[in-house]
């Protein structure tokens, strides 16, 4: 059995350099010395004191919307509204000739090169586009099976009730292999929160899949919807199977509202995927974590027609979050990184990777002195490993798969 030996690395950026030995997709040993029985099939990487972290987790991507590698699209639409986003999205699907497999793969390859070893991507389902995105991402998921764990959420980007036929397409997507079912602003987009929740949770129960909502509703409406979703979770016994992205209502609640929401999310074990949006404050993630709410980071935009932003780098997302929160102490910077690594794995139900013996070898190696430095100034990734295989080096995939 051949092994990969990462020599002279600092585990989680602390202590003296160690030797991490990887075999059969898992961490076999962590110690001061290399194995004494090195064989001709073993591969040694001397990493000169660099930092090794668990692989990054991206809990909110939109690979099917990506225009990565396409000619630059000039964006002129104003104002930024959901209706305008819908119009832009349909225009992109109508005008873009490059297959979704090509565009999504180009973006996801970049995500892997940045160190994302687990990715959840929301894939549009609507009558105007059918299952083109789902079918494309199912193909990409198969192609990239050795590079990253890719979860596909069948996502009603244009709503469900406002686009008749979408519910049936969501069910077809689940039958064909989508990993989860999504929802979108049940009140604000569909105008009938109870009915959208009936459909989404009904499909989740029927096909035994997780649920992941985009929750853009803010203020009292957003809080009311979190309460309704939590009721469904508890009634159906779906604790640990439901996530919410964006969750604008968590950005600026009153202290009493925050305490009630944090308790509700923890009790129902509803996870929060934290986006970092230019115009909106970041939720108090430290307080949510202290109250037992599972959380991860998401890259969100994938350089679509609607938004020029999005490069798929979760460490950069940690940087943006820390900057917006004006975190300056190293403990806080380290927490920002942990949201993108070990805490994120718990949201996507990924195998444990605490850099201990027996853990899956989903790893990323980066140059730097401390984790705080990595967050403040994200460097190029030196190595990325997926289940013990080196899949990226110096910011690029090792081989095209």
LINWO-V107290 format. One record per residue. N is the residue number from 0. NEAR is the number of other ideal C-beta (glycine too) atoms within 8 Angstrom. Layout:
# LINWO-V107290
n/near
N/NEAR
N/NEAR
This chain:
# LINWO-V107290
n/near
0/5
1/8
2/12
3/15
4/15
5/14
6/11
7/9
8/15
9/13
10/11
11/9
12/11
13/5
14/5
15/5
16/8
17/11
18/16
19/14
20/14
21/15
22/11
23/6
24/9
25/11
26/14
27/9
28/9
29/11
30/6
31/5
32/6
33/9
34/11
35/5
36/4
37/8
38/6
39/3
40/7
41/11
42/8
43/8
44/10
45/6
46/13
47/5
48/7
49/13
50/14
51/14
52/16
53/12
54/16
55/16
56/18
57/16
58/14
59/14
60/16
61/13
62/15
63/14
64/13
65/14
66/13
67/11
68/7
69/9
70/3
71/4
72/7
73/4
74/9
75/4
76/7
77/5
78/4
79/5
80/6
81/9
82/6
83/12
84/10
85/10
86/9
87/13
88/15
89/10
90/9
91/13
92/11
93/6
94/6
95/9
96/3
97/6
98/6
99/10
100/10
101/9
102/17
103/15
104/11
105/11
106/16
107/17
108/10
109/11
110/15
111/17
112/12
113/15
114/15
115/14
116/16
117/16
118/14
119/14
120/15
121/15
122/15
123/13
124/16
125/12
126/9
127/7
128/10
129/8
130/11
131/9
132/12
133/14
134/9
135/13
136/17
137/12
138/9
139/14
140/10
141/7
142/8
143/13
144/7
145/8
146/10
147/12
148/8
149/12
150/11
151/14
152/14
153/15
154/11
155/14
156/10
157/13
158/12
159/14
160/10
161/8
162/11
163/5
164/7
165/14
166/9
167/7
168/14
169/16
170/11
171/9
172/15
173/13
174/7
175/10
176/8
177/14
178/8
179/14
180/17
181/14
182/13
183/14
184/12
185/14
186/11
187/10
188/11
189/15
190/7
191/9
192/10
193/8
194/9
195/14
196/13
197/8
198/11
199/15
200/12
201/8
202/14
203/16
204/9
205/7
206/10
207/5
208/11
209/10
210/15
211/16
212/14
213/13
214/14
215/11
216/12
217/8
218/7
219/5
220/11
221/15
222/12
223/8
224/14
225/16
226/9
227/11
228/14
229/13
230/8
231/11
232/14
233/10
234/6
235/9
236/5
237/12
238/8
239/5
240/8
241/15
242/13
243/15
244/15
245/12
246/12
247/11
248/15
249/11
250/11
251/3
252/10
253/5
254/6
255/6
256/9
257/12
258/8
259/8
260/13
261/12
262/9
263/12
264/14
265/10
266/8
267/12
268/11
269/14
270/14
271/15
272/16
273/13
274/9
275/9
276/7
277/3
278/3
279/7
280/6
281/11
282/10
283/7
284/12
285/8
286/9
287/14
288/11
289/6
290/9
291/6
292/12
293/10
294/15
295/17
296/18
297/14
298/15
299/12
300/11
301/15
302/12
303/14
304/10
305/12
306/8
307/5
308/6
309/13
310/9
311/15
312/10
313/16
314/14
315/10
316/13
317/14
318/13
319/9
320/15
321/13
322/8
323/9
324/8
325/5
326/10
327/5
328/6
329/8
330/6
331/12
332/15
333/11
334/12
335/14
336/14
337/9
338/15
339/15
340/14
341/9
342/13
343/19
344/15
345/11
346/14
347/13
348/5
349/14
350/7
351/7
352/15
353/7
354/13
355/7
356/7
357/5
358/12
359/11
360/13
361/13
362/17
363/14
364/14
365/13
366/7
367/11
368/4
369/9
370/14
371/9
372/9
373/15
374/14
375/8
376/6
377/8
378/8
379/7
380/14
381/10
382/13
383/16
384/16
385/13
386/9
387/11
388/9
389/10
390/11
391/13
392/9
393/6
394/8
395/7
396/11
397/7
398/4
399/3
400/7
